[in-house]
Amino acid sequence: KLLLSKWTSATVIEKEKHFIVSKVHWKEGSTTKLEKVTIEAILTKNTKQIPWETLKDRSLWLPGWL
């Protein structure tokens, strides 16, 4: 459900605002505990890893592309 989901940053990050979750990173040795996600900027394809919990913070991230 999280993989390939679309997100809008509440603030512009390095001139980017729209991102997609391109990879999920599980805690070592686990297939049920998510640790991080890789987000990819739509326009530039730049990627960065963030803790997946930050996507729950609506002051930082909004679901979908707005």
All heavy atoms as an XYZ file, in Angstrom:
548
protein
N       0.818     -1.196      0.000
C       0.000      0.000      0.000
C       0.864      1.264      0.000
O       0.542      2.235     -0.632
C      -0.926     -0.043      1.214
C      -1.845      1.113      1.297
C      -2.783      0.962      2.478
C      -3.612      2.201      2.625
N      -4.505      2.148      3.749
N       1.967      1.241      0.723
C       2.847      2.410      0.787
C       3.725      2.531     -0.462
O       3.968      3.639     -0.955
C       3.717      2.327      2.041
C       4.492      3.564      2.448
C       3.586      4.772      2.606
C       5.230      3.310      3.743
N       4.171      1.391     -0.975
C       5.012      1.396     -2.176
C       4.251      2.012     -3.348
O       3.093      1.681     -3.598
C       5.453     -0.027     -2.520
C       6.422     -0.172     -3.684
C       7.737      0.538     -3.395
C       6.670     -1.641     -3.973
N       4.889      2.928     -4.040
C       4.357      3.667     -5.188
C       3.251      4.654     -4.829
O       2.573      5.172     -5.710
C       3.881      2.706     -6.293
C       4.956      1.763     -6.844
C       4.358      0.858     -7.909
C       6.142      2.531     -7.395
N       3.090      4.933     -3.517
C       2.102      5.939     -3.133
C       2.650      7.337     -3.439
O       3.857      7.559     -3.478
C       1.738      5.807     -1.655
O       2.862      5.981     -0.825
N       1.741      8.273     -3.668
C       2.089      9.637     -4.062
C       1.958     10.569     -2.861
O       1.003     10.461     -2.092
C       1.174     10.105     -5.182
C       1.275      9.246     -6.423
C       0.208      9.605     -7.424
C       0.260      8.660     -8.610
N      -0.837      8.906     -9.538
N       2.915     11.505     -2.733
C       2.942     12.425     -1.605
C       3.318     13.832     -2.054
O       4.102     14.001     -2.977
C       3.955     11.949     -0.559
C       3.526     10.657      0.054
C       3.814      9.403     -0.420
C       2.704     10.474      1.181
N       3.212      8.465      0.356
C       2.524      9.097      1.359
C       2.095     11.356      2.076
C       1.757      8.573      2.397
C       1.347     10.833      3.121
C       1.185      9.453      3.266
N       2.757     14.815     -1.373
C       3.104     16.212     -1.586
C       3.760     16.731     -0.315
O       3.203     16.581      0.776
C       1.851     17.056     -1.899
O       1.255     16.563     -3.095
C       2.204     18.530     -2.091
N       4.921     17.308     -0.461
C       5.605     17.893      0.688
C       4.898     19.186      1.082
O       4.524     19.988      0.225
C       7.060     18.180      0.314
O       7.700     18.839      1.372
N       4.713     19.396      2.377
C       4.076     20.622      2.857
C       4.967     21.837      2.594
O       4.476     22.955      2.471
C       3.755     20.505      4.338
N       6.269     21.604      2.496
C       7.212     22.666      2.146
C       8.069     22.164      0.983
O       8.290     20.960      0.839
C       8.141     23.028      3.323
O       8.844     21.855      3.735
C       7.360     23.575      4.500
N       8.546     23.060      0.189
C       9.366     22.686     -0.962
C      10.711     22.149     -0.459
O      11.360     22.762      0.390
C       9.573     23.882     -1.908
C      10.491     23.531     -3.054
C       8.222     24.356     -2.433
N      11.112     20.977     -0.973
C      12.384     20.353     -0.605
C      13.280     20.364     -1.836
O      12.986     19.701     -2.824
C      12.175     18.895     -0.142
C      11.250     18.848      1.072
C      13.516     18.242      0.158
C      10.856     17.446      1.464
N      14.340     21.157     -1.793
C      15.276     21.251     -2.916
C      14.550     21.464     -4.243
O      14.777     20.770     -5.223
C      16.157     19.995     -2.955
C      17.022     19.839     -1.728
C      17.776     18.519     -1.687
O      17.866     17.830     -2.718
O      18.271     18.180     -0.601
N      13.645     22.421     -4.227
C      12.858     22.821     -5.406
C      11.902     21.731     -5.886
O      11.447     21.750     -7.015
C      13.773     23.271     -6.553
C      14.626     24.466     -6.203
C      15.444     24.913     -7.376
C      16.311     26.090     -6.978
N      17.137     26.572     -8.063
N      11.583     20.780     -5.025
C      10.651     19.701     -5.367
C       9.497     19.698     -4.368
O       9.685     20.020     -3.199
C      11.349     18.339     -5.340
C      12.380     18.166     -6.414
C      11.772     18.014     -7.798
O      10.563     17.740     -7.904
O      12.510     18.173     -8.771
N       8.338     19.311     -4.844
C       7.164     19.261     -3.980
C       6.424     17.927     -4.080
O       5.798     17.482     -3.136
C       6.223     20.414     -4.329
C       5.106     20.596     -3.342
C       4.430     21.928     -3.528
C       3.291     22.044     -2.543
N       3.511     23.065     -1.557
N       6.493     17.272     -5.231
C       5.755     16.028     -5.459
C       6.700     14.832     -5.512
O       7.701     14.857     -6.226
C       4.941     16.135     -6.756
C       3.934     17.229     -6.694
N       4.096     18.409     -7.373
C       2.782     17.335     -5.997
C       3.065     19.197     -7.114
N       2.251     18.573     -6.276
N       6.329     13.799     -4.759
C       7.189     12.631     -4.597
C       6.378     11.347     -4.702
O       5.158     11.357     -4.531
C       7.873     12.670     -3.227
C       8.801     13.828     -3.041
C       8.319     15.066     -2.652
C      10.161     13.686     -3.265
C       9.168     16.151     -2.483
C      11.020     14.769     -3.097
C      10.527     15.998     -2.708
N       7.078     10.253     -4.964
C       6.482      8.926     -4.957
C       7.387      8.023     -4.111
O       8.605      8.191     -4.120
C       6.314      8.382     -6.394
C       5.440      7.148     -6.400
C       7.644      8.124     -7.059
C       4.931      6.769     -7.791
N       6.774      7.117     -3.372
C       7.559      6.153     -2.584
C       8.054      5.086     -3.561
O       7.266      4.330     -4.122
C       6.726      5.525     -1.455
C       7.515      4.423     -0.758
C       6.301      6.587     -0.452
N       9.361      5.055     -3.789
C       9.920      4.135     -4.787
C      10.454      2.848     -4.177
O      10.676      1.866     -4.880
C      11.027      4.824     -5.584
O      12.062      5.247     -4.723
N      10.668      2.846     -2.837
C      11.180      1.643     -2.190
C      10.841      1.687     -0.707
O      10.809      2.762     -0.108
C      12.698      1.563     -2.370
C      13.314      0.259     -1.936
C      14.773      0.188     -2.343
C      15.339     -1.169     -1.980
N      16.750     -1.280     -2.326
N      10.579      0.518     -0.127
C      10.366      0.424      1.314
C      11.522     -0.378      1.911
O      12.035     -1.299      1.280
C       9.002     -0.215      1.669
C       7.859      0.680      1.248
C       8.853     -1.573      1.037
N      11.938      0.002      3.089
C      13.079     -0.634      3.764
C      12.599     -1.206      5.088
O      12.190     -0.454      5.974
C      14.200      0.386      4.010
C      14.642      1.082      2.775
N      15.619      0.575      1.951
C      14.224      2.246      2.211
C      15.796      1.417      0.933
N      14.968      2.422      1.075
N      12.660     -2.528      5.220
C      12.229     -3.212      6.430
C      13.375     -3.258      7.437
O      14.538     -3.254      7.058
C      11.778     -4.630      6.096
C      10.656     -4.648      5.111
C      10.760     -4.867      3.767
C       9.280     -4.394      5.361
N       9.519     -4.774      3.167
C       8.588     -4.482      4.136
C       8.549     -4.099      6.522
C       7.222     -4.297      4.027
C       7.181     -3.912      6.409
C       6.536     -4.017      5.184
N      13.014     -3.333      8.715
C      14.033     -3.515      9.745
C      14.737     -4.836      9.478
O      14.123     -5.801      9.035
C      13.405     -3.517     11.139
C      12.963     -2.146     11.556
C      12.584     -2.096     13.009
C      12.175     -0.666     13.361
N      11.860     -0.507     14.763
N      16.031     -4.854      9.754
C      16.834     -6.033      9.459
C      16.257     -7.270     10.147
O      15.956     -7.255     11.332
C      18.274     -5.815      9.928
C      19.222     -6.867      9.422
C      20.674     -6.515      9.685
O      20.996     -5.312      9.753
O      21.466     -7.451      9.805
N      16.060     -8.320      9.361
C      15.534     -9.575      9.875
C      14.025     -9.603     10.029
O      13.480    -10.558     10.554
N      13.332     -8.563      9.572
C      11.877     -8.501      9.728
C      11.198     -8.286      8.387
O      11.728     -7.620      7.505
C      11.490     -7.354     10.662
O      10.090     -7.219     10.735
N      10.019     -8.853      8.247
C       9.201     -8.590      7.062
C       7.909     -7.878      7.453
O       7.038     -7.680      6.626
C       8.860     -9.903      6.326
O       8.175    -10.775      7.239
C      10.106    -10.566      5.780
N       7.809     -7.499      8.736
C       6.593     -6.832      9.202
C       6.847     -5.456      9.807
O       5.909     -4.699      9.994
C       5.870     -7.699     10.256
O       6.757     -7.926     11.345
C       5.421     -9.021      9.671
N       8.103     -5.125     10.113
C       8.412     -3.841     10.736
C       9.142     -2.945      9.751
O      10.303     -3.151      9.425
C       9.249     -4.050     11.995
C       8.481     -4.756     13.076
C       9.270     -4.825     14.350
C       8.448     -5.525     15.427
N       9.173     -5.592     16.686
N       8.428     -1.946      9.293
C       8.973     -1.003      8.327
C       9.874     -0.004      9.040
O       9.570      0.463     10.136
C       7.824     -0.273      7.635
C       8.127      0.535      6.405
C       8.804     -0.304      5.338
C       6.854      1.147      5.861
N      11.006      0.334      8.412
C      11.951      1.262      9.017
C      12.012      2.586      8.261
O      11.837      3.654      8.826
C      13.338      0.632      9.068
C      14.356      1.469      9.777
C      15.667      0.734      9.979
O      16.005     -0.123      9.136
O      16.339      1.014     10.967
N      12.255      2.523      6.962
C      12.410      3.724      6.139
C      11.723      3.527      4.794
O      11.400      2.412      4.415
C      13.888      4.001      5.857
C      14.739      4.271      7.036
C      16.175      4.473      6.581
C      17.111      4.496      7.768
N      18.502      4.518      7.341
N      11.567      4.641      4.089
C      11.118      4.587      2.696
C      12.054      5.453      1.868
O      12.652      6.398      2.381
C       9.654      5.068      2.514
C       8.686      4.130      3.194
C       9.461      6.485      2.996
N      12.176      5.116      0.611
C      12.888      5.974     -0.333
C      11.828      6.723     -1.120
O      10.922      6.115     -1.685
C      13.766      5.151     -1.290
O      14.743      4.445     -0.521
C      14.472      6.045     -2.299
N      11.928      8.050     -1.104
C      11.015      8.861     -1.898
C      11.774      9.392     -3.102
O      12.963      9.691     -3.021
C      10.383     10.009     -1.082
C      11.450     10.906     -0.455
C       9.432      9.470     -0.033
C      10.899     12.166      0.169
N      11.070      9.489     -4.219
C      11.670      9.959     -5.467
C      10.918     11.191     -5.954
O       9.689     11.171     -6.060
C      11.590      8.859     -6.518
C      12.188      9.233     -7.845
C      12.103      8.078     -8.840
O      12.383      6.931     -8.446
O      11.747      8.350     -9.999
N      11.656     12.252     -6.219
C      11.051     13.473     -6.750
C      10.556     13.206     -8.168
O      11.262     12.598     -8.972
C      12.067     14.607     -6.750
N       9.368     13.645     -8.458
C       8.755     13.352     -9.756
C       9.500     14.034    -10.905
O       9.756     13.407    -11.930
C       7.267     13.776     -9.752
C       6.504     12.943     -8.716
C       6.635     13.638    -11.124
C       6.633     11.448     -8.888
N       9.858     15.282    -10.746
C      10.475     16.005    -11.859
C      11.934     15.661    -12.093
O      12.370     15.499    -13.228
C      10.332     17.519    -11.652
C       8.906     18.055    -11.730
C       8.890     19.552    -11.447
C       8.275     17.766    -13.071
N      12.713     15.532    -11.019
C      14.157     15.351    -11.181
C      14.626     13.917    -10.973
O      15.770     13.602    -11.264
C      14.924     16.235    -10.181
O      14.593     15.805     -8.860
C      14.607     17.705    -10.379
N      13.770     13.082    -10.412
C      14.112     11.685    -10.096
C      15.130     11.570     -8.968
O      15.667     10.501     -8.725
C      14.613     10.914    -11.331
C      13.682     10.963    -12.511
C      12.380     10.286    -12.216
C      11.508     10.259    -13.465
N      10.124     10.029    -13.188
N      15.416     12.680     -8.259
C      16.292     12.613     -7.093
C      15.619     11.767     -6.027
O      14.399     11.819     -5.864
C      16.552     14.011     -6.521
C      17.419     14.840     -7.426
O      18.199     14.310     -8.208
N      17.284     16.151     -7.337
N      16.427     10.993     -5.278
C      15.859     10.152     -4.232
C      16.480     10.481     -2.891
O      17.597     10.995     -2.815
C      16.093      8.651     -4.525
O      17.497      8.400     -4.578
C      15.438      8.230     -5.825
N      15.735     10.192     -1.840
C      16.250     10.322     -0.490
C      15.485      9.371      0.407
O      14.318      9.068      0.150
C      16.177     11.749      0.017
C      14.781     12.293      0.188
C      14.722     13.762      0.512
C      15.299     14.074      1.855
N      15.178     15.458      2.257
N      16.159      8.881      1.449
C      15.524      8.000      2.423
C      15.037      8.830      3.603
O      15.734      9.722      4.070
C      16.502      6.943      2.927
C      16.781      5.863      1.928
C      17.624      4.743      2.531
O      17.877      4.699      3.725
N      18.062      3.844      1.675
N      13.826      8.507      4.053
C      13.255      9.168      5.220
C      12.616      8.111      6.115
O      12.195      7.054      5.621
C      12.210     10.242      4.825
C      11.028      9.615      4.072
C      12.848     11.362      4.015
C       9.855     10.557      3.862
N      12.523      8.367      7.409
C      11.778      7.450      8.276
C      10.317      7.424      7.820
O       9.732      8.481      7.550
C      11.899      8.074      9.667
C      13.075      8.990      9.585
C      13.125      9.464      8.162
N       9.739      6.253      7.707
C       8.382      6.167      7.150
C       7.358      6.882      8.029
O       6.349      7.384      7.528
C       7.979      4.718      6.916
C       7.589      3.979      8.162
C       8.410      3.300      9.002
C       6.273      3.870      8.702
N       7.691      2.769     10.039
C       6.370      3.099      9.874
C       5.033      4.341      8.302
C       5.267      2.796     10.656
C       3.929      4.042      9.086
C       4.056      3.276     10.241
N       7.623      6.997      9.333
C       6.667      7.644     10.230
C       6.451      9.124      9.905
O       5.417      9.687     10.234
C       7.116      7.521     11.696
C       7.086      6.119     12.228
C       8.442      5.438     12.109
O       9.338      5.948     11.399
O       8.607      4.382     12.737
N       7.440      9.750      9.266
C       7.282     11.176      8.952
C       6.143     11.408      7.965
O       5.574     12.494      7.927
C       8.580     11.795      8.389
O       8.933     11.128      7.193
C       9.706     11.712      9.394
N       5.791     10.383      7.186
C       4.681     10.533      6.239
C       3.336     10.678      6.955
O       2.371     11.160      6.371
C       4.629      9.353      5.268
C       5.817      9.244      4.308
C       5.702      7.974      3.482
C       5.903     10.462      3.404
N       3.276     10.298      8.224
C       2.046     10.447      9.012
C       1.842     11.879      9.491
O       0.743     12.244      9.886
C       2.074      9.525     10.228
C       2.007      8.065      9.911
C       1.779      7.314     11.222
C       2.644      6.121     11.352
N       2.494      5.460     12.650
N       2.906     12.667      9.491
C       2.852     14.043      9.995
C       2.317     14.968      8.909
O       3.027     15.306      7.958
C       4.249     14.472     10.448
C       4.272     15.823     11.130
O       3.291     16.591     11.002
O       5.291     16.120     11.779
N       1.068     15.404      9.050
C       0.428     16.239      8.020
C       1.028     17.645      7.930
O       0.779     18.361      6.977
C      -1.082     16.324      8.263
C      -1.789     14.993      8.084
C      -1.634     14.487      6.647
N      -2.198     13.165      6.481
C      -1.490     12.061      6.282
N      -0.182     12.123      6.237
N      -2.070     10.905      6.125
N       1.832     18.028      8.915
C       2.512     19.327      8.804
C       3.729     19.208      7.866
O       4.276     20.213      7.440
C       2.945     19.846     10.170
O       3.978     19.036     10.710
N       4.140     17.958      7.550
C       5.271     17.723      6.649
C       4.849     17.147      5.309
O       5.386     17.514      4.272
C       6.273     16.762      7.316
C       6.893     17.214      8.630
C       7.738     16.092      9.223
C       7.729     18.460      8.413
N       3.902     16.186      5.333
C       3.518     15.465      4.122
C       2.005     15.350      4.000
O       1.322     15.104      4.977
C       4.113     14.048      4.146
C       5.594     14.045      4.054
C       6.473     13.933      5.096
C       6.381     14.202      2.883
N       7.764     14.001      4.628
C       7.738     14.156      3.272
C       6.076     14.342      1.526
C       8.780     14.272      2.366
C       7.116     14.446      0.624
C       8.440     14.426      1.036
N       1.527     15.471      2.765
C       0.104     15.307      2.465
C      -0.031     14.182      1.441
O       0.719     14.140      0.460
C      -0.481     16.596      1.894
C      -0.342     17.818      2.801
C      -0.678     19.078      2.026
C      -1.238     17.662      4.008
N      -0.972     13.259      1.655
C      -1.136     12.157      0.703
C      -1.651     12.649     -0.643
O      -2.463     13.568     -0.708
C      -2.135     11.228      1.383
C      -2.840     12.067      2.374
C      -1.910     13.178      2.756
N      -1.168     12.050     -1.705
C      -1.570     12.440     -3.062
C      -0.754     13.620     -3.564
O       0.125     14.133     -2.882
N      -1.065     14.032     -4.782
C      -0.392     15.185     -5.375
C      -1.371     16.348     -5.380
O      -2.397     16.309     -6.039
C       0.078     14.888     -6.791
C       1.204     13.900     -6.823
C       2.076     13.592     -5.827
C       1.572     13.071     -7.919
N       2.964     12.649     -6.223
C       2.690     12.300     -7.519
C       1.082     12.902     -9.205
C       3.307     11.380     -8.354
C       1.705     12.000    -10.030
C       2.812     11.243     -9.612
N      -1.044     17.366     -4.633
C      -1.935     18.527     -4.500
C      -1.361     19.732     -5.210
O      -0.190     19.874     -5.369
C      -2.155     18.837     -3.022
C      -2.612     17.662     -2.166
C      -2.648     18.069     -0.701
C      -3.954     17.152     -2.603
